[in-house]
Amino acid sequence: MATLREMLEQGFLLGLGAVSLTRETAQNLVDEMVKKGQAQREEAEEMIERLVKRGEKERNALRKLIREELQEVLKELQIPTRTEIHQIEKKLDAILQKLESSQG
């Protein structure tokens, strides 16, 4: 069974969204909990670190998901990659050189 502290942390994460949780926000939340007697001062720093790490983890997971989704969309739209564009440029350069050499 989850402790009161764990339940409060989960509530904060749900309420604020772990993605938007910064160290300053976590500090303010934990300071408020200490003032209200919902957490001990000794636990505060540990709680802040856990909240911040969780926020970073959630942000990284969201970034990864966005990148993957964006890659899928670009693939579906058949937009050429930077590498493919460079390959096309090289082919065009080779064609232009052949044309110039045959005219001269």
C-alpha positions as a Markdown table, in Angstrom:
| # | Residue | x | y | z |
|---|---|---|---|---|
| 1 | Met | 0.0 | 0.0 | 0.0 |
| 2 | Ala | 1.3 | 3.5 | -0.9 |
| 3 | Thr | 2.3 | 5.8 | 1.9 |
| 4 | Leu | 0.7 | 9.2 | 2.3 |
| 5 | Arg | 3.9 | 10.8 | 1.0 |
| 6 | Glu | 3.8 | 8.7 | -2.2 |
| 7 | Met | 0.1 | 9.4 | -2.7 |
| 8 | Leu | 0.8 | 13.1 | -2.3 |
| 9 | Glu | 3.7 | 13.0 | -4.8 |
| 10 | Gln | 1.5 | 11.1 | -7.3 |
| 11 | Gly | -1.2 | 13.7 | -6.8 |
| 12 | Phe | 1.2 | 16.5 | -7.5 |
| 13 | Leu | 2.5 | 14.8 | -10.5 |
| 14 | Leu | -1.0 | 14.3 | -11.8 |
| 15 | Gly | -2.2 | 17.7 | -10.9 |
| 16 | Leu | 0.7 | 19.6 | -12.4 |
| 17 | Gly | 1.8 | 17.2 | -15.0 |
| 18 | Ala | 5.2 | 15.7 | -14.4 |
| 19 | Val | 6.3 | 17.1 | -17.8 |
| 20 | Ser | 6.1 | 20.7 | -16.5 |
| 21 | Leu | 7.6 | 20.0 | -13.1 |
| 22 | Thr | 10.8 | 22.1 | -12.5 |
| 23 | Arg | 13.1 | 22.2 | -9.5 |
| 24 | Glu | 11.6 | 25.5 | -8.4 |
| 25 | Thr | 8.0 | 24.2 | -8.7 |
| 26 | Ala | 9.0 | 21.0 | -6.8 |
| 27 | Gln | 10.7 | 23.1 | -4.1 |
| 28 | Asn | 7.6 | 25.3 | -3.7 |
| 29 | Leu | 5.3 | 22.3 | -3.5 |
| 30 | Val | 7.4 | 20.5 | -0.9 |
| 31 | Asp | 7.9 | 23.7 | 1.1 |
| 32 | Glu | 4.1 | 24.1 | 1.2 |
| 33 | Met | 3.7 | 20.5 | 2.3 |
| 34 | Val | 6.2 | 21.1 | 5.1 |
| 35 | Lys | 4.4 | 24.2 | 6.2 |
| 36 | Lys | 1.1 | 22.3 | 6.3 |
| 37 | Gly | 2.7 | 19.5 | 8.2 |
| 38 | Gln | 2.2 | 17.0 | 5.4 |
| 39 | Ala | 6.0 | 16.3 | 5.1 |
| 40 | Gln | 9.0 | 16.5 | 7.4 |
| 41 | Arg | 11.8 | 18.9 | 6.6 |
| 42 | Glu | 14.3 | 16.0 | 6.5 |
| 43 | Glu | 12.3 | 14.4 | 3.7 |
| 44 | Ala | 11.9 | 17.5 | 1.7 |
| 45 | Glu | 15.2 | 17.4 | -0.2 |
| 46 | Glu | 14.8 | 13.7 | -1.1 |
| 47 | Met | 11.2 | 14.4 | -2.2 |
| 48 | Ile | 12.3 | 17.3 | -4.4 |
| 49 | Glu | 15.0 | 15.2 | -6.0 |
| 50 | Arg | 12.5 | 12.4 | -6.7 |
| 51 | Leu | 9.9 | 14.8 | -8.2 |
| 52 | Val | 12.5 | 16.5 | -10.4 |
| 53 | Lys | 13.9 | 13.2 | -11.6 |
| 54 | Arg | 10.4 | 12.0 | -12.4 |
| 55 | Gly | 9.7 | 15.2 | -14.3 |
| 56 | Glu | 12.9 | 14.8 | -16.3 |
| 57 | Lys | 12.0 | 11.2 | -17.1 |
| 58 | Glu | 8.5 | 12.1 | -18.2 |
| 59 | Arg | 9.9 | 15.0 | -20.4 |
| 60 | Asn | 12.4 | 12.7 | -22.0 |
| 61 | Ala | 9.7 | 10.0 | -22.7 |
| 62 | Leu | 7.5 | 12.7 | -24.2 |
| 63 | Arg | 10.3 | 14.0 | -26.4 |
| 64 | Lys | 11.1 | 10.5 | -27.6 |
| 65 | Leu | 7.4 | 9.9 | -28.4 |
| 66 | Ile | 7.2 | 13.2 | -30.3 |
| 67 | Arg | 10.3 | 12.3 | -32.3 |
| 68 | Glu | 9.0 | 8.9 | -33.2 |
| 69 | Glu | 5.6 | 10.2 | -34.2 |
| 70 | Leu | 7.2 | 13.0 | -36.3 |
| 71 | Gln | 9.4 | 10.5 | -38.1 |
| 72 | Glu | 6.3 | 8.4 | -38.9 |
| 73 | Val | 4.5 | 11.4 | -40.3 |
| 74 | Leu | 7.5 | 12.5 | -42.4 |
| 75 | Lys | 7.8 | 8.9 | -43.7 |
| 76 | Glu | 4.1 | 8.8 | -44.6 |
| 77 | Leu | 4.4 | 12.1 | -46.4 |
| 78 | Gln | 7.4 | 10.8 | -48.2 |
| 79 | Ile | 9.4 | 13.9 | -47.5 |
| 80 | Pro | 13.1 | 13.2 | -48.5 |
| 81 | Thr | 15.7 | 13.2 | -45.7 |
| 82 | Arg | 18.7 | 15.5 | -45.7 |
| 83 | Thr | 20.8 | 12.5 | -46.8 |
| 84 | Glu | 18.6 | 11.8 | -49.7 |
| 85 | Ile | 18.6 | 15.5 | -50.8 |
| 86 | His | 22.5 | 15.5 | -50.7 |
| 87 | Gln | 22.5 | 12.3 | -52.8 |
| 88 | Ile | 20.2 | 14.0 | -55.3 |
| 89 | Glu | 22.5 | 17.1 | -55.3 |
| 90 | Lys | 25.5 | 14.9 | -56.0 |
| 91 | Lys | 23.7 | 13.3 | -59.0 |
| 92 | Leu | 22.7 | 16.7 | -60.3 |
| 93 | Asp | 26.3 | 17.9 | -60.0 |
| 94 | Ala | 27.5 | 14.9 | -62.0 |
| 95 | Ile | 24.9 | 15.4 | -64.7 |
| 96 | Leu | 25.8 | 19.1 | -64.9 |
| 97 | Gln | 29.5 | 18.3 | -65.3 |
| 98 | Lys | 28.8 | 15.8 | -68.1 |
| 99 | Leu | 26.7 | 18.4 | -69.9 |
| 100 | Glu | 29.3 | 21.1 | -69.5 |
| 101 | Ser | 32.1 | 18.8 | -70.7 |
| 102 | Ser | 30.1 | 17.7 | -73.7 |
| 103 | Gln | 29.4 | 21.3 | -74.7 |
| 104 | Gly | 33.0 | 22.5 | -74.4 |
